[in-house]
Amino acid sequence: SAVISQKPSRDICQRGTSLTIQCQVDSQVTMMFWYRQQPGQSLTLIATANQGSEATYESGFVIDKFPISRPNLTFSTLTVSNMSPEDSSIYLCSVVISGTGEQYFGPGTRLTVT
Amino acid sequence: RKEVEQDPGPFNVPEGATVAFNCTYSNSASQSFFWYRQDCRKEPKLLMSVYSSGNEDGRFTAQLNRASQYISLLIRDSKLSDSATYLCAVSFTDKLIFGTGTRLQVFP
């Protein structure tokens, strides 16, 4: 498995502002993803964070709203831009362990937008 | 039709009971299958991978039926600590798609 940390663990933000979430992994991983989990719902994939190139976004998510960086194989950031209350959610990064296909999650960032 | 579907439950069972969850998927080209457990206000944790031959880990048994496109999770001798939401996940081209989860509540 992998040890994954996220910062911040939680935040309360005002609408119109932006928040950058950091994800750090204790080993190099090829595949890294960002998910969102809204209250009482399942996980929705936002994008695949690609090292050295632009992220690949899922339907309904765009780079202007959720810019992602992946400067190396152990670190990624997700920014939630121009926030509205609808962005209140838990944001999770996850990594795939090469050779196993198993995917592990960070502890999540609980975001509340007021 | 959703890509991955689960009965949301809740399943309320007494300690010691056997409980089974099913999960159906729509993409016949799906490659890998998993069960995750998620406790309240925590991240999902990988419970088991699901292999074509099925696999067992203690009280937990997972099976895959490719022909009917479903996976199952069987929990025997339920414990209070098994209370959680169980999510199935199906992957295609390295992306995991999750079901909505089935909530299990084990009572004394």
Interface residues (C-beta under 8 A of the other chain):
Chain A: S1 M31 F33 Q41 S42 L43 L45 T48 L92 S94 V96 T100 G101 E102 Q103 Y104 F105 G106 P107 G108
Chain B: Q31 S32 F34 K42 E43 P44 K45 L46 S49 L87 A89 S91 D94 K95 L96 I97 F98 G99 T100 G101
